[in-house]
Amino acid sequence: MIKAVIIDDEPKAIQSLAWELNNFESEVKIVATFSEPEKALSYINDNTFDCLFLDIEMPSMDGFQLLDKINKRNFFVVITTAYNEYAIKALKKDAIDYLLKPIDSDDLKETITKIKNQLFKDFNAEKIENILIKFNNKLFNKKITITSDGKLIFLKPDDIYYVISDGNYSTFFLDNQKKIVVTKKLKEINELLPQDSFFRIHNSYIVNLHKIKEFLKTDGYVILENNIKIPVSRQRKTDFLDKL
């Protein structure tokens, strides 16, 4: 079931789209509607749903401005507007579809099919990965699970020296001089690692506390057992010393 939100400053437009969506009641459930984008923004940032049907021309805040203010976009966007000049901008904002008002039933059906197909695809991949991770955690609770190059890799925490961040990518450096690159931010990696053994000593580094050989307090660096030198940020120094 697709959970949908509608935003349009015209109540009649909301009613019209809701009426059309009711023809797909076995596939789509409208969980919220808004005629004021400011109120919608608060709801969007605090709730989970699958699809946003979004008008563009609104007096206080247009649809594109609203998209720019969203903290984390984990839903599909369908632009609904009476003006066809927004099509290119809609594509740039990663909208899954673009519907012209008055909305045609056949066009809406195609849009719903697109969303279902994408949801099913993403759900399958995520479901399979989560099952394997849970399986690993039950049998090998001392290992962590990461995804790299289409593979699930099960790592012993003791094999990890440190992890370094590069934007949306993180690289694990292991004790066999191998490295593994994953498409996760360092914050996500930090949540995977055992908190009693690992510490984020810098915005760009997490280290295995058991691999630290020396801490140069004056210089603000740690030296690991493999002689790699890693900086400790001033903001994290006190917490790091407490952790040690």
ABEGO torsion letter per residue (X at the ends): XBBBBBBBABAAAAAAAAAAAAAAAAABBBABBBABAAAAAAAAAABBBABBBBBABBAABBAAAAAAABABBABBBBBBBABAAAAAAAAAAGBABBBBOBBBAAAAAAAAAAAAAAAAAAAAAAAAAAAAAAAAAAABAABBBBBBGGBBBBBBAAABABBBBBEABBBBBBAAGBBBBBBBBAAAAAAABBAAABBBABAABBBBAAABABBBAAAGBBBBAAGBBBBBBAAAAAAAAAAX
